[in-house]
Amino acid sequence: MKQRWKTFDFILIFAPIMLTLFGIVMIYSASMVISVKDGNPPNFFMMKQLQWFIIGLVLFIFCIFFNYRHYQKLMKFIVGILIIMLIVVLFEDPIKGAKSWLFIGGFTIQPAEFVKLGLIMYLASVYSKKQHYISSFGTAVLPPLVMTGILLGLITLQPDIGTAAIIFLIACSVIFSAGIKFRHLSLLIATGIGVIILASANMLDDERLSRFSGAYQPFLDAEDSGYQLIQSYLAIGTGGLDGLGLGNSIQKLGYLTEAHNDFIMAVVAEELGFIGVALVLSLLAIIVLRGLYIAKKCQDTFGSLLAIGISSMVGVQAFINLGAISGLLPITGVTLPFVSYGGSSLLVLMISMGILNNIARHVKKNNLEPNLDNRSFQTDEKPTNMRRVQIR
């Protein structure tokens, strides 16, 4: 029993849970005014997020004990379900100009969120089997990109360019780590950027174009396209070192829209100041760096690529969210991992953290008992041509 406890990575267990619980508190603080305005109880959004957290926690625990290598056997089923969901969602009624949500049994889910994890699994599985000829673009690199293009194309049709861009960056991190040649990666990135630009150009309207002008020249149209970012600036600038105090945000009183969604970090900065922001960033950094550390230590190619993909997902999404609220990037509606309101996002993140913990258990088990003949923890030797994550 004592040996079993040593296999758990308590950093990767407590950091996501602490960040999620912190997010639930901040969702309550940021959404109570809008909840009452809409005729709901003040804790309406908090309770919905808490429900998703409970479901996610159950799946989180399950995934900690479920051998991650079994996902390779389920890959065709997982990819099939993702494609079906992405096709079905195109027939749903649009919400805020996009067909991104499915209504199932009283729950609303975003299939694109599940594609993030599903595509990581798919690419990790395929490229782990192609290590011996990974340098061949035609036979090793290109075939999985066809499926990647199909998934990204269906998401672009919603249209959800922001999520498609995030998934593309996550895919690039997995593909790069798999050991493909730099010229192949350069070609892939150039092609992907070109496709996203062309798709965006065909779907851009005045509202989406205003996101760019609002991000980089917000004060030229302070009452319209630049309004949201200016309110974010006011919230961040008001917070100072220790903030105005939990629940005392002014911008959430109808000035900053979507305060509990993608702009929740602005409310954190206003109410808890630099200290609150530093806490959130520290926990996110711990999760990402710990995931990369596990990827480096894992001697199984599939597990290592899977850990890299999950870590990249958290890191890329956090960077894009923080870039939007600070004016570094256009506003895309991307949520802050674990903290922002959003059931689908939280569910995928909790499942991902469970999988990452299971990989960590395999790594620790092999370190504790390297000679143990236990098939459930047995791993394959990692090929030498795969790029190793460098943690310093």
C-alpha positions in Angstrom: 0.0 0.0 0.0 2.8 2.4 0.8 4.5 1.7 -2.5 1.2 2.4 -4.3 0.9 5.8 -2.6 4.4 6.7 -3.9 3.2 6.3 -7.5 0.8 9.2 -7.2 2.0 12.7 -8.4 0.4 14.9 -5.8 1.6 18.0 -7.5 -0.5 17.2 -10.6 -3.4 16.2 -8.4 -3.6 19.2 -6.1 -2.6 22.0 -8.5 -5.5 21.5 -11.0 -8.0 21.0 -8.2 -6.9 24.1 -6.3 -7.0 26.1 -9.5 -10.5 24.9 -10.3 -11.8 25.6 -6.8 -10.3 29.1 -7.0 -12.0 29.5 -10.4 -15.4 28.5 -9.0 -15.0 31.2 -6.3 -14.0 33.8 -8.9 -16.9 32.8 -11.2 -19.3 33.5 -8.3 -17.7 36.8 -7.7 -17.6 37.8 -11.4 -21.1 36.6 -12.3 -23.4 37.4 -9.4 -24.5 40.7 -10.9 -25.2 39.4 -14.3 -27.0 36.4 -12.8 -29.4 38.6 -10.8 -29.9 40.9 -13.9 -31.0 37.9 -15.9 -33.5 36.8 -13.2 -31.4 34.0 -11.8 -30.0 33.4 -8.3 -26.6 35.1 -7.6 -24.9 31.7 -7.5 -26.4 30.5 -10.8 -23.2 30.2 -12.8 -21.2 29.1 -9.8 -23.5 26.1 -9.2 -23.4 25.1 -12.9 -19.7 25.2 -12.8 -19.6 23.2 -9.6 -21.8 20.5 -11.2 -19.3 20.2 -14.1 -16.5 20.1 -11.6 -18.1 17.2 -9.7 -18.6 15.3 -13.0 -15.1 16.2 -14.0 -13.6 15.1 -10.7 -15.2 11.6 -11.1 -13.7 11.3 -14.6 -10.4 12.7 -13.2 -10.2 9.9 -10.6 -11.2 7.3 -13.1 -8.5 8.4 -15.6 -5.8 8.3 -12.9 -6.3 4.6 -12.6 -7.2 3.8 -16.2 -4.0 2.7 -18.1 -3.4 5.4 -20.7 -2.1 2.8 -23.2 -5.6 1.5 -23.6 -6.6 4.7 -25.4 -4.6 3.5 -28.4 -7.0 0.6 -28.8 -10.0 3.0 -28.7 -8.5 5.5 -31.2 -10.8 4.7 -34.1 -13.9 4.9 -31.8 -12.7 8.2 -30.3 -12.0 9.9 -33.7 -15.3 8.6 -35.1 -17.3 10.1 -32.3 -15.5 13.4 -32.7 -16.2 13.6 -36.4 -19.9 12.7 -35.8 -20.2 15.4 -33.1 -18.6 18.1 -35.3 -21.0 17.2 -38.2 -24.1 17.2 -36.0 -23.3 20.5 -34.4 -23.4 22.2 -37.8 -27.1 21.5 -37.9 -27.8 23.2 -34.6 -29.1 26.7 -34.3 -26.3 29.3 -34.1 -25.6 31.0 -30.7 -23.7 34.3 -30.9 -23.2 33.7 -34.6 -21.6 30.3 -34.3 -22.8 26.7 -34.4 -20.5 25.4 -31.6 -22.8 23.9 -29.0 -24.7 20.6 -28.8 -27.7 20.2 -26.5 -27.7 16.7 -25.0 -30.0 15.7 -22.1 -30.2 19.2 -20.6 -26.5 19.7 -21.0 -24.7 22.0 -23.4 -21.4 20.8 -24.7 -18.8 22.1 -27.2 -17.5 19.3 -29.4 -14.5 21.4 -30.4 -13.2 21.3 -26.8 -13.1 17.5 -26.9 -11.3 17.6 -30.2 -8.3 19.2 -28.5 -7.7 16.1 -26.4 -8.9 13.6 -29.0 -6.5 15.0 -31.6 -3.6 14.9 -29.1 -4.4 11.2 -28.4 -4.7 10.5 -32.2 -1.4 12.2 -33.1 0.5 10.7 -30.2 -0.8 7.2 -31.1 0.0 7.4 -34.8 3.4 9.1 -34.5 4.5 6.8 -31.7 4.1 3.9 -34.2 6.0 5.7 -37.0 9.2 6.5 -35.1 11.4 4.2 -37.2 10.5 6.1 -40.4 9.4 9.5 -39.0 11.8 11.3 -41.4 9.7 10.3 -44.3 7.2 13.0 -45.0 5.0 11.1 -47.4 4.5 7.9 -45.4 4.9 9.0 -41.8 4.1 12.7 -41.4 1.5 13.4 -44.1 -1.3 10.7 -43.5 -2.2 11.8 -40.0 -2.4 15.4 -41.2 -5.3 14.5 -43.4 -7.4 13.6 -40.4 -6.1 16.7 -38.6 -7.2 18.8 -41.6 -10.7 17.2 -41.6 -11.2 18.0 -37.9 -9.9 21.5 -38.2 -12.0 22.1 -41.3 -15.2 21.1 -39.5 -14.4 23.4 -36.6 -13.7 26.3 -39.1 -17.2 25.8 -40.6 -18.9 26.5 -37.2 -17.1 29.1 -37.6 -14.6 29.0 -34.7 -11.3 30.2 -36.0 -9.9 30.8 -32.5 -10.3 27.2 -31.4 -9.0 25.9 -34.8 -5.9 28.0 -34.4 -5.3 26.7 -30.8 -5.8 23.0 -32.0 -3.3 23.7 -34.8 -0.7 25.0 -32.4 -1.2 22.0 -30.1 -0.9 19.6 -33.0 2.3 21.3 -34.1 3.8 20.8 -30.6 3.1 17.1 -30.8 4.3 16.7 -34.3 7.5 18.6 -33.6 8.2 16.5 -30.5 7.7 13.3 -32.5 10.9 14.1 -34.3 10.0 15.2 -37.8 12.5 17.1 -39.8 12.5 20.9 -39.4 11.9 21.6 -43.0 8.8 19.4 -42.9 7.6 21.2 -39.8 8.2 24.6 -41.5 6.2 23.5 -44.4 3.4 22.3 -42.1 3.3 25.6 -40.2 3.4 27.7 -43.3 0.5 25.6 -44.9 -1.5 25.7 -41.7 -1.2 29.5 -41.3 -2.1 30.0 -44.9 -5.2 27.9 -44.7 -6.3 29.6 -41.5 -5.8 33.0 -43.1 -7.8 32.0 -46.2 -10.5 30.6 -44.1 -10.6 33.6 -41.9 -10.7 35.9 -44.9 -13.8 34.1 -46.4 -15.6 34.2 -43.1 -14.6 37.7 -41.8 -17.4 40.1 -41.3 -17.4 43.6 -39.7 -17.8 42.1 -36.2 -14.7 39.8 -36.5 -12.6 42.5 -38.2 -13.4 44.8 -35.4 -11.7 42.4 -33.0 -8.3 43.2 -34.6 -8.8 47.0 -34.6 -10.2 46.7 -31.0 -7.1 44.7 -29.9 -4.4 47.0 -31.3 -6.1 50.4 -31.4 -8.9 50.2 -28.8 -9.1 53.9 -28.1 -9.9 54.8 -31.7 -13.4 53.3 -31.1 -13.7 53.3 -27.3 -17.5 52.9 -27.4 -17.6 49.9 -29.7 -14.7 47.7 -30.9 -12.3 48.8 -28.2 -14.8 48.9 -25.4 -14.1 45.5 -23.9 -10.4 45.8 -23.9 -10.5 49.2 -22.3 -12.7 47.9 -19.5 -10.2 45.1 -19.1 -7.4 47.6 -18.8 -9.3 49.5 -16.2 -9.8 46.3 -14.2 -6.2 45.3 -14.4 -4.9 48.7 -13.6 -7.2 49.3 -10.6 -6.1 46.1 -8.8 -2.5 47.1 -7.9 -0.6 44.8 -5.6 -3.4 43.3 -3.5 -6.6 44.4 -5.3 -9.8 45.9 -4.1 -10.8 42.8 -2.2 -12.8 39.6 -3.1 -16.2 40.6 -4.4 -15.4 44.3 -4.7 -14.8 44.5 -8.5 -16.4 47.6 -10.2 -16.0 46.5 -13.8 -18.1 43.4 -13.2 -21.1 45.7 -12.5 -22.1 45.7 -16.1 -19.1 47.4 -17.6 -16.9 44.4 -18.4 -19.0 41.9 -20.4 -18.2 38.1 -20.2 -16.5 38.8 -16.9 -16.9 35.2 -15.8 -15.8 33.7 -19.1 -12.7 34.7 -21.1 -12.2 37.9 -19.1 -12.2 36.4 -15.7 -8.5 37.2 -15.2 -9.3 40.9 -15.4 -11.6 40.5 -12.4 -8.9 38.5 -10.6 -6.5 41.3 -11.2 -9.0 43.9 -10.0 -10.1 42.1 -6.8 -6.9 40.3 -5.8 -4.3 42.3 -7.5 -0.9 41.2 -8.6 -0.9 38.6 -5.8 -4.0 36.9 -7.2 -2.7 37.0 -10.8 0.7 35.6 -9.7 -1.1 32.7 -7.8 -3.0 31.7 -11.0 0.0 32.0 -13.2 2.1 30.0 -10.8 -0.4 27.1 -10.6 -0.7 27.1 -14.4 3.1 27.1 -14.8 3.4 24.2 -12.3 0.9 22.1 -14.3 2.6 22.8 -17.7 6.2 22.3 -16.4 5.3 19.2 -14.4 3.6 17.8 -17.5 6.7 18.4 -19.6 8.9 16.9 -16.9 6.7 13.7 -16.9 7.0 13.7 -20.7 10.8 13.8 -20.4 10.9 10.9 -17.9 8.4 8.7 -19.7 10.2 6.0 -21.7 7.1 5.2 -23.7 6.8 7.3 -26.9 3.0 7.4 -26.8 2.9 8.4 -23.2 5.6 11.1 -23.7 3.8 12.6 -26.7 0.5 12.5 -24.9 2.0 14.3 -21.9 3.6 17.0 -24.2 0.2 17.5 -26.0 -1.7 17.9 -22.8 0.9 20.3 -21.4 0.9 22.3 -24.6 -2.9 22.5 -24.6 -2.9 24.1 -21.1 0.0 26.4 -22.0 -1.2 27.6 -25.4 -4.8 28.2 -24.2 -3.6 30.2 -21.2 -1.2 32.3 -23.4 -4.0 33.1 -25.9 -6.5 34.0 -23.1 -4.0 36.2 -21.3 -2.9 37.8 -24.6 -6.5 38.8 -25.4 -7.2 40.5 -22.0 -4.0 42.4 -22.2 -4.3 43.6 -25.8 -1.4 41.4 -27.1 -3.7 39.3 -29.2 -7.2 39.8 -30.7 -10.2 38.7 -28.6 -11.2 35.2 -29.6 -13.4 34.0 -26.7 -10.8 31.5 -25.5 -11.3 30.6 -21.8 -8.6 30.6 -19.2 -7.9 26.9 -18.3 -9.6 25.7 -15.0 -10.6 29.3 -14.0 -13.1 30.6 -16.6 -16.7 29.5 -16.7 -17.3 26.7 -19.2 -18.4 23.1 -18.6 -16.9 21.5 -21.7 -13.6 23.1 -21.2 -13.4 22.1 -17.5 -14.5 18.5 -18.3 -11.8 18.1 -20.9 -9.2 19.6 -18.7 -10.0 17.4 -15.8 -9.9 14.3 -18.0 -6.6 15.5 -19.4 -5.2 15.9 -15.9 -6.3 12.4 -15.0 -4.5 11.0 -18.0 -1.4 13.0 -17.2 -1.5 11.7 -13.7 -1.8 8.1 -15.0 1.3 8.6 -17.1 3.1 10.0 -14.1 2.1 6.9 -12.1 3.6 4.7 -14.8 6.8 6.7 -14.7 7.1 6.5 -10.9 6.1 2.8 -10.8 9.0 2.0 -13.2 11.4 4.1 -11.1 10.3 2.4 -7.9 10.3 -1.1 -9.3 12.3 -1.2 -12.5 12.5 -5.0 -12.5 8.8 -5.6 -11.8 7.2 -7.9 -14.3 3.8 -6.0 -14.4 2.2 -5.7 -17.8 -0.1 -2.8 -16.7 3.0 -0.7 -16.1 5.3 -2.0 -18.7 6.5 0.5 -21.3 8.4 0.5 -24.5 11.8 2.0 -25.0 11.6 5.4 -26.5 13.3 5.7 -29.9 16.4 7.8 -30.0 15.1 10.0 -32.9 12.3 11.5 -30.8 13.0 14.9 -29.5 13.4 14.9 -25.7 11.9 17.7 -23.7 14.6 19.7 -22.0 13.8 20.8 -18.4 16.3 23.0 -16.7 
